[in-house]
């Protein structure tokens, strides 16, 4: 099994295990326009979400197992096997291109430029860099376990990459907040649900809750 297939199972985005993230569907509902392309579509759930919202959608992935599974589950959607840096589509063929958790795996600027060639608007999510307070508690984001990631981002660094790709930033902010107090309570409760419930009542109001995020969302358009 390839690392890509294995990661799809281990990190919950592959066929049979993927579920829609409500913050991502909200992002798509707010910013997706017209005809859509989902690059790195994996299980196809976001392509299907877009299609259900009335967007004619195509999914792209370089893993034939994912393409076969998505095509079987969502026969109303076109799925194409292709590399993200060399897409088999015409210039400006799409209104919106989705790049969820994909540009960190390859040459991000090259991938963004190719996405911008085929589409007018890009909707992006990337893994957030580890914040200092996490390392102080000997914690890291789960996405650091994925060794196929070449880099992580902050909103500032992502904006710089988008600008280097000659894209205009429409929206960029940290997303998918993490509860540090929740992680602490989970750790000390050691799987005991009653203890976890009581600790939430007793401790949570007194524990600091710094702004921690696991993901950065962005929307960009051609200049």
MDAnalysis code that builds the backbone (N, CA, C; Angstrom):
import MDAnalysis as mda
import numpy as np

u = mda.Universe.empty(669, n_residues=223, atom_resindex=np.repeat(np.arange(223), 3), trajectory=True)
u.add_TopologyAttr("name", ["N", "CA", "C"] * 223)
u.add_TopologyAttr("resid", np.arange(1, 224))
u.add_TopologyAttr("resname", ["UNK", "UNK", "UNK", "UNK", "UNK", "UNK", "UNK", "UNK", "UNK", "UNK", "UNK", "UNK", "UNK", "UNK", "UNK", "UNK", "UNK", "UNK", "UNK", "UNK", "UNK", "UNK", "UNK", "UNK", "UNK", "UNK", "UNK", "UNK", "UNK", "UNK", "UNK", "UNK", "UNK", "UNK", "UNK", "UNK", "UNK", "UNK", "UNK", "UNK", "UNK", "UNK", "UNK", "UNK", "UNK", "UNK", "UNK", "UNK", "UNK", "UNK", "UNK", "UNK", "UNK", "UNK", "UNK", "UNK", "UNK", "UNK", "UNK", "UNK", "UNK", "UNK", "UNK", "UNK", "UNK", "UNK", "UNK", "UNK", "UNK", "UNK", "UNK", "UNK", "UNK", "UNK", "UNK", "UNK", "UNK", "UNK", "UNK", "UNK", "UNK", "UNK", "UNK", "UNK", "UNK", "UNK", "UNK", "UNK", "UNK", "UNK", "UNK", "UNK", "UNK", "UNK", "UNK", "UNK", "UNK", "UNK", "UNK", "UNK", "UNK", "UNK", "UNK", "UNK", "UNK", "UNK", "UNK", "UNK", "UNK", "UNK", "UNK", "UNK", "UNK", "UNK", "UNK", "UNK", "UNK", "UNK", "UNK", "UNK", "UNK", "UNK", "UNK", "UNK", "UNK", "UNK", "UNK", "UNK", "UNK", "UNK", "UNK", "UNK", "UNK", "UNK", "UNK", "UNK", "UNK", "UNK", "UNK", "UNK", "UNK", "UNK", "UNK", "UNK", "UNK", "UNK", "UNK", "UNK", "UNK", "UNK", "UNK", "UNK", "UNK", "UNK", "UNK", "UNK", "UNK", "UNK", "UNK", "UNK", "UNK", "UNK", "UNK", "UNK", "UNK", "UNK", "UNK", "UNK", "UNK", "UNK", "UNK", "UNK", "UNK", "UNK", "UNK", "UNK", "UNK", "UNK", "UNK", "UNK", "UNK", "UNK", "UNK", "UNK", "UNK", "UNK", "UNK", "UNK", "UNK", "UNK", "UNK", "UNK", "UNK", "UNK", "UNK", "UNK", "UNK", "UNK", "UNK", "UNK", "UNK", "UNK", "UNK", "UNK", "UNK", "UNK", "UNK", "UNK", "UNK", "UNK", "UNK", "UNK", "UNK", "UNK", "UNK", "UNK", "UNK", "UNK", "UNK", "UNK", "UNK", "UNK", "UNK"])
u.atoms.positions = np.array([
    [0.841, -1.196, 0.000],
    [0.000, 0.000, 0.000],
    [0.879, 1.250, 0.000],
    [0.564, 2.223, -0.859],
    [1.347, 3.447, -0.938],
    [1.114, 4.312, 0.297],
    [2.037, 5.274, 0.534],
    [1.870, 6.210, 1.654],
    [0.577, 6.990, 1.512],
    [0.235, 7.338, 0.281],
    [-0.969, 8.125, 0.025],
    [-2.222, 7.341, 0.433],
    [-2.301, 6.080, 0.034],
    [-3.432, 5.236, 0.410],
    [-3.476, 5.022, 1.924],
    [-2.312, 4.772, 2.495],
    [-2.231, 4.522, 3.940],
    [-2.662, 5.765, 4.722],
    [-2.205, 6.931, 4.280],
    [-2.572, 8.169, 4.962],
    [-4.064, 8.462, 4.847],
    [-4.655, 8.087, 3.719],
    [-6.094, 8.280, 3.541],
    [-6.895, 7.535, 4.591],
    [-6.397, 6.368, 4.991],
    [-7.051, 5.592, 6.039],
    [-6.693, 6.106, 7.430],
    [-5.398, 6.375, 7.644],
    [-4.936, 6.754, 8.978],
    [-5.421, 8.126, 9.423],
    [-5.545, 9.037, 8.459],
    [-5.909, 10.415, 8.812],
    [-7.346, 10.760, 8.465],
    [-8.104, 9.761, 8.021],
    [-9.546, 9.930, 7.931],
    [-10.095, 10.665, 6.738],
    [-9.344, 10.713, 5.626],
    [-9.893, 11.381, 4.443],
    [-10.035, 10.451, 3.235],
    [-9.727, 9.186, 3.394],
    [-9.835, 8.236, 2.289],
    [-11.230, 7.663, 2.149],
    [-11.472, 6.912, 1.073],
    [-12.778, 6.279, 0.856],
    [-13.184, 5.407, 2.039],
    [-14.433, 5.509, 2.430],
    [-14.951, 4.688, 3.508],
    [-14.759, 5.255, 4.897],
    [-13.878, 6.254, 5.044],
    [-13.634, 6.838, 6.376],
    [-13.826, 8.356, 6.399],
    [-13.830, 8.987, 5.245],
    [-13.913, 10.453, 5.186],
    [-15.299, 10.958, 5.581],
    [-15.316, 12.072, 6.289],
    [-16.559, 12.765, 6.625],
    [-16.403, 14.244, 6.323],
    [-17.506, 14.894, 6.043],
    [-17.471, 16.320, 5.737],
    [-17.133, 17.133, 6.982],
    [-16.223, 18.071, 6.819],
    [-15.911, 19.003, 7.890],
    [-16.833, 20.214, 7.765],
    [-17.596, 20.564, 8.806],
    [-18.577, 21.648, 8.671],
    [-17.965, 23.003, 8.364],
    [-16.742, 23.264, 8.869],
    [-16.094, 24.540, 8.557],
    [-15.697, 24.603, 7.083],
    [-15.289, 23.464, 6.527],
    [-14.921, 23.445, 5.113],
    [-16.156, 23.576, 4.227],
    [-17.249, 22.922, 4.597],
    [-18.466, 23.060, 3.781],
    [-18.999, 24.487, 3.861],
    [-18.829, 25.133, 5.023],
    [-19.242, 26.535, 5.154],
    [-18.397, 27.426, 4.251],
    [-17.097, 27.142, 4.203],
    [-16.193, 27.893, 3.326],
    [-16.605, 27.739, 1.870],
    [-16.916, 26.505, 1.462],
    [-17.346, 26.260, 0.089],
    [-18.676, 26.949, -0.212],
    [-19.603, 26.874, 0.727],
    [-20.916, 27.500, 0.520],
    [-20.784, 29.007, 0.330],
    [-19.820, 29.587, 1.015],
    [-19.652, 31.039, 0.956],
    [-18.898, 31.494, -0.290],
    [-17.913, 30.724, -0.738],
    [-17.011, 31.239, -1.773],
    [-17.041, 30.492, -3.107],
    [-17.586, 29.280, -3.175],
    [-17.579, 28.542, -4.445],
    [-18.513, 29.203, -5.452],
    [-18.037, 29.309, -6.688],
    [-18.807, 29.912, -7.781],
    [-18.849, 28.966, -8.975],
    [-19.988, 28.887, -9.622],
    [-20.104, 28.221, -10.916],
    [-19.561, 26.813, -10.993],
    [-18.856, 26.548, -12.074],
    [-18.300, 25.234, -12.373],
    [-17.043, 25.008, -11.532],
    [-16.975, 23.862, -10.843],
    [-15.900, 23.629, -9.866],
    [-15.013, 22.439, -10.230],
    [-13.752, 22.539, -9.818],
    [-12.783, 21.454, -9.923],
    [-12.207, 21.205, -8.543],
    [-12.256, 19.951, -8.080],
    [-11.703, 19.580, -6.780],
    [-10.415, 18.805, -7.012],
    [-9.273, 19.458, -6.753],
    [-7.964, 18.830, -6.958],
    [-7.559, 18.087, -5.693],
    [-7.114, 16.843, -5.857],
    [-6.822, 16.009, -4.698],
    [-8.105, 15.608, -4.008],
    [-9.073, 15.173, -4.808],
    [-10.446, 14.954, -4.320],
    [-10.569, 13.771, -3.370],
    [-9.579, 12.852, -3.343],
    [-9.623, 11.739, -2.400],
    [-10.886, 10.911, -2.536],
    [-11.682, 10.869, -1.472],
    [-12.907, 10.071, -1.457],
    [-14.024, 10.659, -2.300],
    [-13.899, 11.934, -2.664],
    [-14.920, 12.591, -3.490],
    [-16.031, 13.261, -2.709],
    [-15.918, 13.319, -1.367],
    [-17.046, 13.852, -0.590],
    [-17.263, 15.345, -0.802],
    [-16.187, 16.105, -1.020],
    [-16.389, 17.544, -1.236],
    [-16.851, 17.834, -2.659],
    [-16.405, 17.019, -3.605],
    [-16.943, 17.139, -4.957],
    [-18.437, 16.861, -4.947],
    [-18.836, 15.858, -4.188],
    [-20.258, 15.531, -4.082],
    [-21.033, 16.644, -3.371],
    [-20.428, 17.237, -2.334],
    [-21.081, 18.352, -1.643],
    [-21.311, 19.516, -2.605],
    [-20.295, 19.855, -3.376],
    [-20.431, 20.949, -4.338],
    [-21.503, 20.645, -5.377],
    [-21.494, 19.416, -5.867],
    [-22.498, 19.010, -6.857],
    [-23.905, 19.128, -6.268],
    [-24.065, 18.739, -5.000],
    [-25.376, 18.809, -4.350],
    [-25.831, 20.247, -4.137],
    [-24.868, 21.175, -4.133],
    [-25.195, 22.605, -3.992],
    [-25.480, 23.270, -5.343],
    [-25.457, 22.479, -6.408],
    [-25.784, 23.014, -7.722],
    [-24.603, 23.376, -8.591],
    [-23.379, 23.044, -8.148],
    [-22.182, 23.332, -8.943],
    [-21.803, 22.111, -9.779],
    [-21.711, 22.285, -11.084],
    [-21.187, 21.212, -11.931],
    [-19.732, 20.997, -11.538],
    [-19.396, 19.787, -11.068],
    [-18.103, 19.569, -10.421],
    [-17.352, 18.394, -11.033],
    [-16.049, 18.564, -11.143],
    [-15.141, 17.506, -11.572],
    [-14.135, 17.274, -10.451],
    [-13.804, 16.005, -10.194],
    [-12.796, 15.674, -9.191],
    [-11.540, 15.138, -9.840],
    [-10.396, 15.497, -9.283],
    [-9.101, 15.045, -9.797],
    [-8.278, 14.457, -8.663],
    [-7.631, 13.323, -8.933],
    [-6.698, 12.743, -7.970],
    [-5.697, 11.903, -8.767],
    [-4.493, 11.739, -8.227],
    [-3.500, 10.930, -8.950],
    [-3.487, 9.481, -8.494],
    [-4.382, 9.125, -7.548],
    [-4.445, 7.754, -7.050],
    [-5.622, 7.024, -7.702],
    [-5.339, 6.030, -8.562],
    [-6.428, 5.341, -9.279],
    [-7.422, 4.638, -8.363],
    [-6.966, 4.183, -7.186],
    [-7.888, 3.531, -6.248],
    [-8.938, 4.521, -5.765],
    [-8.527, 5.751, -5.484],
    [-9.462, 6.780, -5.043],
    [-10.418, 7.167, -6.164],
    [-9.884, 7.299, -7.364],
    [-10.732, 7.662, -8.512],
    [-11.784, 6.586, -8.756],
    [-11.391, 5.327, -8.677],
    [-12.339, 4.222, -8.898],
    [-13.416, 4.201, -7.824],
    [-13.008, 4.401, -6.560],
    [-13.973, 4.374, -5.453],
    [-14.941, 5.547, -5.536],
    [-14.420, 6.742, -5.839],
    [-15.275, 7.922, -5.937],
    [-16.232, 7.817, -7.120],
    [-15.749, 7.309, -8.251],
    [-16.591, 7.161, -9.446],
    [-17.734, 6.189, -9.194],
    [-17.441, 5.138, -8.435],
    [-18.472, 4.143, -8.122],
    [-19.508, 4.710, -7.158],
    [-19.060, 5.462, -6.165],
    [-19.977, 5.993, -5.153],
    [-20.772, 7.175, -5.673],
    [-20.138, 8.013, -6.513],
    [-20.806, 9.214, -7.027],
    [-20.799, 9.197, -8.561],
    [-21.581, 8.338, -9.173],
    [-21.539, 8.183, -10.632],
    [-21.991, 9.423, -11.400],
    [-22.662, 10.350, -10.713],
    [-23.134, 11.571, -11.367],
    [-22.018, 12.607, -11.535],
    [-20.844, 12.323, -10.951],
    [-19.727, 13.263, -10.998],
    [-18.602, 12.683, -11.840],
    [-17.942, 13.526, -12.599],
    [-16.795, 13.106, -13.403],
    [-15.536, 13.150, -12.544],
    [-14.822, 12.037, -12.467],
    [-13.551, 11.965, -11.746],
    [-12.454, 11.594, -12.730],
    [-11.317, 12.291, -12.634],
    [-10.226, 12.144, -13.594],
    [-8.920, 11.878, -12.855],
    [-8.163, 10.902, -13.328],
    [-6.831, 10.669, -12.772],
    [-5.847, 11.637, -13.428],
    [-5.171, 12.418, -12.598],
    [-4.223, 13.393, -13.141],
    [-3.304, 13.894, -12.044],
    [-2.128, 14.336, -12.436],
    [-1.227, 15.031, -11.518],
    [-1.719, 16.467, -11.329],
    [-1.579, 16.985, -10.123],
    [-2.084, 18.328, -9.821],
    [-1.293, 19.427, -10.513],
    [-0.062, 19.142, -10.890],
    [0.777, 20.165, -11.514],
    [0.701, 20.138, -13.037],
    [-0.094, 19.228, -13.586],
    [-0.255, 19.140, -15.048],
    [-1.661, 18.642, -15.354],
    [-2.621, 19.557, -15.312],
    [-4.035, 19.204, -15.416],
    [-4.496, 19.117, -16.867],
    [-5.329, 18.135, -17.206],
    [-5.782, 17.939, -18.591],
    [-7.024, 18.773, -18.932],
    [-6.986, 20.068, -18.570],
    [-8.138, 20.936, -18.794],
    [-7.708, 22.214, -19.495],
    [-8.680, 22.844, -20.144],
    [-8.412, 24.080, -20.866],
    [-8.205, 25.240, -19.899],
    [-7.535, 26.260, -20.369],
    [-7.375, 27.484, -19.593],
    [-8.741, 28.098, -19.296],
    [-8.965, 28.474, -18.053],
    [-10.225, 29.091, -17.599],
    [-11.447, 28.188, -17.792],
    [-11.236, 26.884, -17.738],
    [-12.364, 25.965, -17.914],
    [-13.306, 25.957, -16.699],
    [-12.761, 26.348, -15.532],
    [-13.559, 26.305, -14.305],
    [-13.664, 27.694, -13.674],
    [-14.730, 27.871, -12.924],
    [-14.891, 29.116, -12.173],
    [-14.184, 29.041, -10.826],
    [-14.196, 27.850, -10.207],
    [-13.613, 27.670, -8.875],
    [-12.800, 26.384, -8.831],
    [-11.646, 26.469, -8.197],
    [-10.799, 25.293, -8.012],
    [-10.584, 25.094, -6.510],
    [-10.833, 23.874, -6.038],
    [-10.680, 23.535, -4.633],
    [-9.338, 22.839, -4.416],
    [-8.585, 23.312, -3.434],
    [-7.294, 22.720, -3.090],
    [-7.273, 22.487, -1.582],
    [-7.945, 21.445, -1.152],
    [-8.014, 21.136, 0.274],
    [-6.881, 20.195, 0.654],
    [-5.983, 20.684, 1.505],
    [-4.915, 19.854, 2.088],
    [-4.103, 19.133, 1.017],
    [-3.659, 19.898, 0.029],
    [-2.933, 19.285, -1.075],
    [-1.631, 20.022, -1.422],
    [-1.600, 21.363, -1.327],
    [-0.418, 22.090, -1.822],
    [0.809, 21.858, -0.939],
    [0.604, 21.378, 0.290],
    [1.744, 21.110, 1.175],
    [2.505, 19.852, 0.775],
    [1.952, 19.092, -0.174],
    [2.575, 17.821, -0.576],
    [3.560, 17.982, -1.733],
    [3.438, 19.061, -2.501],
    [4.239, 19.225, -3.717],
    [4.785, 20.646, -3.791],
    [5.262, 21.035, -4.954],
    [5.694, 22.413, -5.194],
    [4.462, 23.303, -5.147],
    [4.280, 24.039, -4.043],
    [3.028, 24.759, -3.862],
    [2.809, 25.866, -4.888],
    [3.850, 26.594, -5.236],
    [3.681, 27.687, -6.206],
    [3.349, 27.137, -7.589],
    [4.024, 26.076, -7.987],
    [3.730, 25.449, -9.283],
    [2.287, 24.943, -9.319],
    [1.840, 24.325, -8.234],
    [0.485, 23.800, -8.179],
    [-0.553, 24.930, -8.210],
    [-0.285, 26.004, -7.479],
    [-1.204, 27.143, -7.464],
    [-1.306, 27.794, -8.842],
    [-0.186, 27.920, -9.524],
    [-0.200, 28.513, -10.864],
    [-0.984, 27.650, -11.851],
    [-0.838, 26.326, -11.732],
    [-1.581, 25.432, -12.621],
    [-3.076, 25.474, -12.300],
    [-3.413, 25.539, -11.007],
    [-4.818, 25.660, -10.617],
    [-5.413, 26.969, -11.133],
    [-4.628, 28.036, -11.050],
    [-5.095, 29.340, -11.520],
    [-5.209, 29.390, -13.044],
    [-4.446, 28.532, -13.712],
    [-4.568, 28.480, -15.182],
    [-5.953, 27.977, -15.590],
    [-6.435, 26.964, -14.875],
    [-7.702, 26.342, -15.295],
    [-8.921, 26.957, -14.603],
    [-8.705, 27.760, -13.557],
    [-9.836, 28.323, -12.829],
    [-9.598, 29.750, -12.378],
    [-10.678, 30.467, -12.148],
    [-10.584, 31.886, -11.786],
    [-10.379, 32.091, -10.295],
    [-11.066, 31.306, -9.466],
    [-11.004, 31.458, -8.011],
    [-10.485, 30.164, -7.390],
    [-9.608, 30.293, -6.384],
    [-9.051, 29.147, -5.683],
    [-9.502, 29.174, -4.219],
    [-9.960, 28.028, -3.722],
    [-10.317, 27.870, -2.312],
    [-9.362, 26.845, -1.715],
    [-8.657, 27.239, -0.654],
    [-7.491, 26.477, -0.196],
    [-7.565, 26.202, 1.306],
    [-7.133, 25.011, 1.713],
    [-6.859, 24.755, 3.126],
    [-5.493, 24.086, 3.225],
    [-4.739, 24.488, 4.247],
    [-3.393, 23.935, 4.474],
    [-3.194, 23.707, 5.973],
    [-2.248, 22.834, 6.350],
    [-1.981, 22.608, 7.767],
    [-1.292, 23.803, 8.413],
    [-1.756, 24.171, 9.600],
    [-1.181, 25.297, 10.332],
    [0.132, 24.872, 10.987],
    [1.105, 25.761, 10.985],
    [2.370, 25.489, 11.676],
    [2.137, 25.354, 13.173],
    [3.001, 24.583, 13.813],
    [2.861, 24.358, 15.246],
    [3.062, 25.668, 16.017],
    [2.111, 26.000, 16.886],
    [2.254, 27.200, 17.690],
    [3.131, 26.931, 18.908],
    [3.805, 27.962, 19.366],
    [4.796, 27.836, 20.435],
    [4.231, 27.186, 21.692],
    [3.009, 27.553, 22.055],
    [2.447, 27.035, 23.300],
    [2.244, 25.519, 23.257],
    [2.034, 24.965, 22.059],
    [1.891, 23.510, 21.943],
    [3.203, 22.804, 22.290],
    [4.307, 23.320, 21.772],
    [5.600, 22.692, 22.049],
    [5.967, 22.813, 23.524],
    [5.485, 23.879, 24.187],
    [5.741, 24.032, 25.622],
    [5.081, 22.911, 26.422],
    [3.986, 22.348, 25.881],
    [3.300, 21.233, 26.527],
    [3.651, 19.893, 25.866],
    [4.714, 19.899, 25.049],
    [5.171, 18.696, 24.333],
    [4.080, 18.125, 23.436],
    [3.344, 19.031, 22.772],
    [2.278, 18.638, 21.858],
    [2.611, 19.104, 20.448],
    [2.069, 18.392, 19.471],
    [2.175, 18.818, 18.077],
    [0.834, 18.551, 17.410],
    [0.582, 19.250, 16.311],
    [-0.610, 18.975, 15.521],
    [-0.506, 17.570, 14.922],
    [-1.652, 16.921, 14.776],
    [-1.677, 15.571, 14.206],
    [-1.060, 15.531, 12.817],
    [-1.248, 16.606, 12.040],
    [-0.752, 16.573, 10.657],
    [0.776, 16.503, 10.579],
    [1.480, 16.738, 11.672],
    [2.936, 16.562, 11.662],
    [3.327, 15.085, 11.558],
    [2.386, 14.207, 11.834],
    [2.654, 12.771, 11.716],
    [2.685, 12.319, 10.263],
    [2.108, 13.128, 9.379],
    [2.092, 12.801, 7.948],
    [3.416, 13.224, 7.324],
    [4.277, 12.266, 7.107],
    [5.627, 12.563, 6.615],
    [5.657, 12.940, 5.138],
    [4.497, 12.867, 4.457],
    [4.458, 13.313, 3.061],
    [4.286, 14.825, 2.965],
    [4.014, 15.493, 4.090],
    [3.918, 16.951, 4.087],
    [5.312, 17.566, 3.965],
    [5.485, 18.446, 3.019],
    [6.768, 19.123, 2.834],
    [6.884, 20.377, 3.680],
    [5.732, 20.940, 4.086],
    [5.758, 22.194, 4.837],
    [4.425, 22.423, 5.528],
    [4.417, 23.355, 6.472],
    [3.193, 23.859, 7.085],
    [3.169, 25.370, 6.877],
    [2.063, 26.008, 7.273],
    [1.881, 27.424, 6.963],
    [1.302, 28.186, 8.153],
    [1.525, 29.469, 8.127],
    [0.768, 30.417, 8.938],
    [-0.026, 31.278, 7.953],
    [-1.012, 32.035, 8.419],
    [-1.703, 32.936, 7.478],
    [-0.739, 33.850, 6.738],
    [0.275, 34.347, 7.440],
    [1.246, 35.256, 6.805],
    [2.053, 34.549, 5.726],
    [2.555, 33.357, 6.027],
    [3.373, 32.653, 5.034],
    [2.530, 32.199, 3.847],
    [1.265, 31.822, 4.088],
    [0.403, 31.419, 2.978],
    [0.109, 32.597, 2.065],
    [-0.127, 33.761, 2.637],
    [-0.354, 34.961, 1.822],
    [0.850, 35.242, 0.932],
    [2.049, 35.074, 1.464],
    [3.259, 35.312, 0.683],
    [3.358, 34.338, -0.495],
    [3.022, 33.066, -0.238],
    [3.053, 32.057, -1.305],
    [2.030, 32.406, -2.386],
    [0.843, 32.797, -1.995],
    [-0.198, 33.173, -2.956],
    [0.241, 34.370, -3.790],
    [0.861, 35.339, -3.166],
    [1.346, 36.512, -3.892],
    [2.475, 36.141, -4.847],
    [3.329, 35.206, -4.439],
    [4.408, 34.741, -5.326],
    [3.844, 34.005, -6.536],
    [2.667, 33.415, -6.377],
    [2.003, 32.734, -7.490],
    [1.157, 33.692, -8.320],
    [1.303, 35.002, -8.058],
    [0.591, 36.057, -8.797],
    [-0.917, 35.992, -8.571],
    [-1.299, 35.701, -7.323],
    [-2.709, 35.619, -6.969],
    [-3.074, 36.715, -5.973],
    [-4.281, 37.207, -6.070],
    [-4.795, 38.217, -5.164],
    [-5.524, 37.521, -4.016],
    [-5.149, 37.837, -2.789],
    [-5.756, 37.202, -1.615],
    [-7.094, 37.870, -1.307],
    [-8.152, 37.084, -1.344],
    [-9.495, 37.564, -1.029],
    [-9.816, 37.338, 0.445],
    [-9.322, 36.217, 0.972],
    [-9.650, 35.805, 2.333],
    [-8.540, 34.890, 2.827],
    [-8.101, 35.087, 4.072],
    [-7.080, 34.207, 4.635],
    [-7.124, 34.322, 6.154],
    [-7.380, 33.204, 6.820],
    [-7.416, 33.233, 8.279],
    [-7.216, 31.833, 8.859],
    [-6.729, 31.775, 10.103],
    [-6.616, 30.461, 10.760],
    [-7.996, 29.903, 11.044],
    [-8.108, 28.585, 10.993],
    [-9.410, 27.935, 11.139],
    [-9.270, 26.615, 11.895],
    [-10.395, 25.980, 12.177],
    [-10.473, 24.724, 12.918],
    [-9.764, 24.856, 14.271],
    [-10.368, 25.606, 15.204],
    [-9.740, 25.841, 16.505],
    [-9.572, 24.570, 17.326],
    [-8.545, 24.581, 18.158],
    [-8.225, 23.467, 19.042],
    [-8.364, 23.935, 20.487],
    [-8.931, 23.106, 21.331],
    [-9.062, 23.412, 22.755],
    [-7.897, 22.792, 23.514],
    [-6.987, 23.625, 23.997],
    [-5.861, 23.108, 24.768],
    [-6.338, 22.529, 26.097],
    [-7.323, 23.188, 26.718],
    [-7.863, 22.657, 27.976],
    [-8.543, 21.313, 27.731],
    [-9.206, 21.179, 26.568],
    [-9.838, 19.902, 26.227],
    [-8.823, 18.786, 26.071],
    [-7.678, 19.107, 25.436],
    [-6.615, 18.117, 25.279],
    [-6.055, 17.708, 26.639],
    [-5.886, 18.691, 27.523],
    [-5.359, 18.422, 28.865],
    [-6.308, 17.521, 29.650],
    [-7.595, 17.841, 29.596],
    [-8.595, 17.051, 30.320],
    [-8.671, 15.633, 29.759],
    [-8.586, 15.510, 28.445],
    [-8.610, 14.188, 27.807],
    [-7.429, 13.354, 28.263],
    [-6.265, 14.010, 28.384],
    [-5.058, 13.282, 28.768],
    [-5.144, 12.779, 30.204],
    [-5.594, 13.612, 31.126],
    [-5.585, 13.202, 32.525],
    [-6.780, 12.310, 32.881],
    [-7.832, 12.344, 32.051],
    [-8.981, 11.473, 32.326],
    [-8.729, 10.038, 31.896],
    [-7.740, 9.844, 30.998],
    [-7.287, 8.510, 30.567],
    [-8.440, 7.611, 30.102],
    [-9.333, 8.190, 29.317],
    [-10.406, 7.398, 28.720],
    [-11.602, 7.155, 29.608],
    [-11.571, 7.647, 30.836],
    [-12.704, 7.498, 31.754],
    [-13.706, 8.615, 31.478],
    [-14.856, 8.280, 30.879],
    [-15.820, 9.302, 30.467],
    [-16.403, 10.081, 31.645],
    [-16.633, 9.401, 32.762],
    [-17.163, 10.092, 33.944],
    [-16.148, 11.099, 34.480],
    [-14.895, 10.659, 34.570],
    [-13.840, 11.561, 35.038],
    [-13.697, 12.758, 34.082],
    [-13.774, 12.470, 32.782],
    [-13.672, 13.530, 31.784],
    [-14.805, 14.541, 31.957],
    [-16.020, 14.053, 32.162],
    [-17.189, 14.922, 32.351],
    [-17.022, 15.808, 33.591],
    [-16.574, 15.205, 34.698],
    [-16.401, 15.963, 35.945],
    [-15.274, 16.986, 35.831],
    [-14.192, 16.613, 35.149],
    [-13.077, 17.543, 34.972],
    [-13.490, 18.749, 34.133],
    [-14.330, 18.507, 33.147],
    [-14.818, 19.623, 32.326],
    [-15.604, 20.613, 33.175],
    [-16.414, 20.101, 34.087],
    [-17.220, 20.964, 34.948],
    [-16.347, 21.725, 35.939],
    [-15.376, 21.016, 36.533],
    [-14.576, 21.602, 37.604],
    [-13.414, 22.449, 37.083],
    [-12.689, 21.927, 36.094],
    [-11.449, 22.573, 35.674],
    [-11.592, 23.553, 34.508],
    [-12.397, 23.185, 33.510],
    [-12.413, 23.941, 32.254],
    [-12.636, 25.448, 32.446],
    [-13.544, 25.884, 33.340],
    [-13.748, 27.339, 33.492],
    [-12.503, 28.082, 33.968],
    [-11.529, 27.355, 34.577],
    [-10.360, 28.007, 35.157],
    [-9.096, 27.841, 34.314],
    [-9.202, 27.060, 33.239],
    [-8.033, 26.830, 32.396],
    [-7.951, 27.871, 31.281],
    [-6.763, 28.392, 31.015],
    [-6.630, 29.370, 29.918],
    [-6.905, 28.714, 28.579],
    [-7.468, 29.459, 27.667],
    [-7.809, 28.921, 26.347],
    [-7.196, 29.814, 25.279],
    [-5.904, 29.617, 24.974],
    [-5.263, 30.450, 23.945],
    [-5.824, 30.135, 22.560],
    [-5.600, 31.044, 21.643],
    [-6.080, 30.866, 20.271],
    [-5.168, 29.885, 19.532],
    [-5.662, 28.675, 19.360],
    [-4.915, 27.634, 18.671],
    [-5.727, 27.131, 17.490],
    [-5.064, 26.929, 16.358],
    [-5.755, 26.499, 15.147],
    [-4.942, 25.416, 14.450],
    [-5.640, 24.499, 13.796],
    [-4.960, 23.403, 13.108],
    [-4.821, 23.625, 11.605],
    [-5.537, 24.614, 11.077],
    [-5.643, 24.780, 9.625],
    [-5.660, 26.264, 9.268],
    [-5.227, 26.550, 8.057],
    [-5.383, 27.898, 7.508],
    [-6.257, 27.797, 6.262],
    [-7.294, 28.614, 6.189],
    [-8.169, 28.699, 5.018],
    [-7.796, 29.950, 4.216],
    [-7.908, 29.840, 2.902],
    [-7.663, 31.008, 2.048],
    [-8.522, 30.920, 0.788],
    [-8.823, 32.090, 0.257],
    [-9.474, 32.212, -1.045],
    [-8.652, 33.220, -1.838],
    [-8.323, 32.871, -3.070],
    [-7.515, 33.741, -3.908],
    [-8.038, 33.752, -5.333],
    [-7.723, 34.833, -6.031],
    [-8.146, 34.969, -7.422],
    [-6.999, 35.497, -8.263],
    [-7.125, 35.351, -9.556],
    [-6.113, 35.876, -10.463],
    [-6.062, 37.394, -10.373],
    [-4.845, 37.934, -10.438],
    [-4.696, 39.389, -10.386],
    [-5.214, 40.009, -11.679],
])
